[in-house]
Amino acid sequence: MESYARPSQKLGGGSGGGANGHMKERCGHFQMPLHYPRYTKAEYETMPEWKLDCLLAEYGLSVAGDVNHKRKFAMGAFLWPR
């Protein structure tokens, strides 16, 4: 999966902005990935938990629970009936 990342923006502008003359970095913004996940139901059913966590985090989703709960959530979010 690829996503477009913007360079971090500086807050405070100009020279000497911010406390003690240091500029603060903006972080934690969400950028929607360009591509929708293309996994099959069978792939979700065997996907390791770490990969599910990475996939969900890429889309700004944080799911608590065991690996089965995360699989069901991912399948509900990303699989569409045909």
N, C-alpha and C positions, 0 to 999 in steps of 0.2 A: 504494500500500500504506500502510496506517495501522498504527501500533503505539502502545501505551499507554506513556508514559514517566513514571516515578516521579520526583518531585523528589529531588535528591541528599540523602543523609543525612549528618549531621555525626557525626564520631567524636570521642570524648573527653568528650562531655557536659559540662554545667555551664559556669561561667565559668572561664576560665584553663586549660581542658583542652588538652593537647598541648604541644609544645616552644615556649618563649618566649610562652606564652599564646595561641598561634594554634590555631584548630581546623582539623583536617584534613578535607578533603572526600573522600567515598567516590566512586570513579568506576570505570568499567570493568565494571559489572555487565551481564549479558545479560538482555534482556526479549524473550521469544518474540513475534513479530508475531501479531496476531489473525487474519489472513487467510492462507490458503495461496496461493502464486502460481498464477495462472490463465492461464498462457501456453500456447500450442500448440507442438507440435514445430516447425512452420514458423517461429514467432516466435523460439524459441531458436536455430534455425539461422541467423537473420539478425541476432540481437541483438548490438549492439556490445560490445566487451570491457568498457568502463567500466560499462555497465549490468549485465552479468553480475557484475562485481566488487561492485557495490552490492547486488544481489540476494542474492548469497551472503553478504556481510558482514551483511546484515540478519538472516539466520538463523544467524549465528555461525559461518559456514563460511569458511575461508580456503583457497583452492586455488591451488597453484603450478603453473605450466605455461603453455603458449600458449593462445590463445583457443579453439582447437578442443578442447583438453583440458577447459577450463572449461565449454564448451557441453555436452560429453558428460557431465561430472559433474552439471551442473544438470539435464539431461534425465533422468539416472538417479535423481537425488534427488527431482525434483518431478513427473515425468510417470508416471502409473500406467496400465498396460494396461487397456483397456476391454473 
